[in-house]
Amino acid sequence: MPKSDTYSPLPPWPRTDYCGTLRATDTGREVALHGWVQTRRDHGGLIFIDLRDREGIVQLVLNPERDAKSHQAGSEARSEFFVAIRGTVVRRVEGTVNAELPTGEIEIAVSAFEILNVSPPPPFPIGDEDTAAEEVRLKYRYLDLRRPAMQRNLRWRHLALRAIRNFLDDLGFIDVETPILFKSTPEGARDYLVPSRVNPGKFYALPQSPQILKQILMIGGLDRYYQIARCFRDEDLRANRQPEFSQIDLEMTCPRPEEVQSVAEGMIAAAYQRVLGIDIKPPFPRMPYAEAMERFGSDKPDLRFGLEIKNLTAAFAATSFKIFAEAVAQGGAVYAINLPAAGQLSRRELDEMTEAVRTRYSMGLAWIKAQDAGWQGPIAKFLSDAERASAAGIADLKTGDTMLLMAGAAGKVLPVLGDLRLQLGSKFGLANKDDLKFLWIVDFPLFEFSEEDKRLVSVNHPFTAPHPDDLHLLDSAPASARAIAYDMVLNGQELGGGSIRIHSRELQLKVFELLGLSREEVLERFGFLMEALGYGAPPHGGCAFGVDRLCMMLCGTDSLRDVIAFPKTQRAVDPMSGAPSEVDPRQLRELAIKVTV
Ligand code: ASP
């Protein structure tokens, strides 16, 4: 076994092949391999070692009669030792061929074997299955990365990005890097701040996206920009969020929204083609935001199954059932989901669902079952025959179906029914996982009212252009104005989105005012953009797509962390390096920063 002071940083011989690429057609070749010991089986005389590199595994045979020295070294090898070998590719004898392994028809008769580094037993097996807890996988990420699944994911990510880069390059997009040390770029999250030593008391903000910079690139005459951009958002991390993530970010001069959408469709199609060999066929269907909310209770509807929401308000317009009547009188509506007879919920499940809606949303959920003998359920007796007939007609209710009903303000009821729809879809396995249902959600509202801040906030970001047909609403009813904004959705997940931007200084100022920013604040925070807009800024627009989410969909995994080499945990910690960590008091002094916790 080599002592650490005898380790050479140079391999004893250059590699000729990857372990995993050798085949029967290589029989007779002399090869030199480098790799990790997966397993070692000592059969008395012969030692068998599975040697692994990024391309896969090949079996080594160490025969003391062929080379006693390498047999001795091989007997000392353990799992995850890194070794260099030389040998001859030979066919395996009949009966020992392993059809499971791409290299299973051959093995390497070893003539030289050197251990280049040792390893303690790894904390989890380096195999296909992720058997270890995620904290452990992240702490020993270098071992986790050796697993074939992670190798494949990172390689697919690379292939997808290469395909997208090539696609955009062919269309004349120019890859421009933008700064990481910048100023606050509002995307609705908290900023990560970096203190400036040379400007004590001042801070950079890490970009939440290169939004303003890419707009300035259009003003700067680049015409078509793209970047695989790193973005930073200091949010409370929900399951599938990372504090830093990558976007395919692009911007075009004078595009119509359809042109941006067609570029985005093309790049996603290129990625699917390159990685999975799947031909997806743009253009994708378009659905206005209002319709998506009304039919699916979501701005990212999963179209792989039905269970659409039905508006039953007309059936109950004159009802004497108090709860529905009050909702309608207050300008609300009655909505329902009709669960067909094929998939039914038990009485207990219905009660549990009602209870869950009550505790989670403080809202009421009612249900009725359509039986031969009529409607059954707690509220059935309050509804007249005419109301039942009309509701059944609208919802296409058939005997054996169950209908879930909610009444209230559309904005409150629809998202809840949208959630229930997804829960039911997953409970009854309605979504085929091989289906790819792409669509664009268009015509998002420009603003929404924030109950928390008691003012309008941007649905997208404040640079999004109002829909030209709705410009007049900015003065009278800004909350009803639509934006020229669009999101691409796949199977209920938002893949990306963008908008046409405001290129007029006056309009941008007006939008900032509607958002409650004073002129001073605008100048202080965005003065540079306002000034730039004044210098012949061309109309422009673009979009950004989440690389991590796209790769997650391509790889068929449900965790973003499986497609990021070094992700953070939900607490924004890197268990491998221990970041974030305390710093030297001297560094803090230099930065004029005092820690108060
Ligand atoms: N900057 C936006 C985002 O990061 C995308 C865009 O409008 O292009 O979501």
Boltz pocket constraint, residues with backbone or C-beta under 6 A from the ligand:
constraints:
  - pocket:
      binder: B
      contacts: [[A, 187], [A, 208], [A, 209], [A, 210], [A, 211], [A, 247], [A, 250], [A, 461], [A, 497], [A, 498], [A, 499], [A, 542], [A, 543], [A, 544]]
      max_distance: 6.0
